[in-house]
């Protein structure tokens, strides 16, 4: 929705004029490689998209947060003095959770009216929740700082941490930091190489050389809280405890090299847990090799690593399923496909493929036809660009 149209809809819902309406925005993300490594203190390689969450906002300073969405009938009013009472909300708990996290950090949450417009597919693995959280954090923190007379720019890593905290502490999802970090810290035409253990990062330029990023949505909805996400996290924790018996200096799986794992993997007696850990540690190694490949301009090598990543997520981590596997299998059959893999938590959601630009149209048709024939309903396809992270739209 265009900003002018969003403001008009805001006035329709909340009244007043457009002069005091502010616009805040934060993107979804696609993780090009490095899946289920973030909560293990490992490496990830995400990029911000141009799809995202846009919020029209107005300060009221009446102690009430009012929220609506352009595509939902829900209307939420939350009393700031009772901020912990809204965990049950089906829509709005992420936003109120962000307010609670900001309060912990000393921000003063003030009354406001908010209208959310989302262009990230919900439940698709492109971090619609992180886009909502970071955009909300920017709005709340901006209003708080202005009331206190603080003029320094927001600490965007803190905004990302508040988004993660909302999911962990308010919504009960044990997500890592990658999604919110990418949403907050993304930069146009760059990928973020992030060490999730200490949040050190660097931006790596993405030279596509006549290729496009094509995202395919299985349109199979899934909720992280209801999936096996938390189960996988517990399995990784169990595997780390076993390895730490010999690798005493390690503080997380991200500290353990592939060679060290191979030397000590027999310490993990549960074969399922051993597979989970093997994926995480080998995926970290693939991220490191991916950074080198892109820095060298070797998009072909990067595509091979994407393929290896999906195979590991399918066979070792077991988070793909017939829908994601079908999209990847059909993508790899197409002329012009450089690499293809699932992205996000899995159990539905999206795949990401790098496709030669001249082949994109046929890629979408052929993969879409094959998916419909095998699965029984349509996938959705997006050809998106790499955009900037969260900010106020001036």
Buried (B, 14 or more C-beta within 10 A) or exposed (E): BEBEEBBBBBBEEBEEEEEEBBBBBBBBBBBBBBBBBBBBBBBBBBBBBBBBBBBBBBBBEEEBBBBBBBEBEEEBEBEBEEBEEBEEBEBBBBBBBBBBBBBEEEBBBBBBBBBBBBBBBBBBBBBBBBBBBBBBBBBBBBBBBEEEEEEEEBEBBBBBBBBBBBBBBBBEBBBBBBBBBBBBBBBEBBBBBBBBBEEEBEBBEBEBEEBBBBBBBBBBEBEBEEBBBBEBBBBBBBBBEBBBEEBEEBEBBBBBBBEBBEEBBEBBEEEEBBBBBBBBBBBBBBBBBBBEBBEEEBBEBBBBBBBBBBBBBBEBBBBBBEBBBBBBBBBBEBEBBBBBBBBBBBBBBBBBBBBBEEBBEEBBEBBBEBBEEEBEEEBBBBBBBBBBBBBBEE
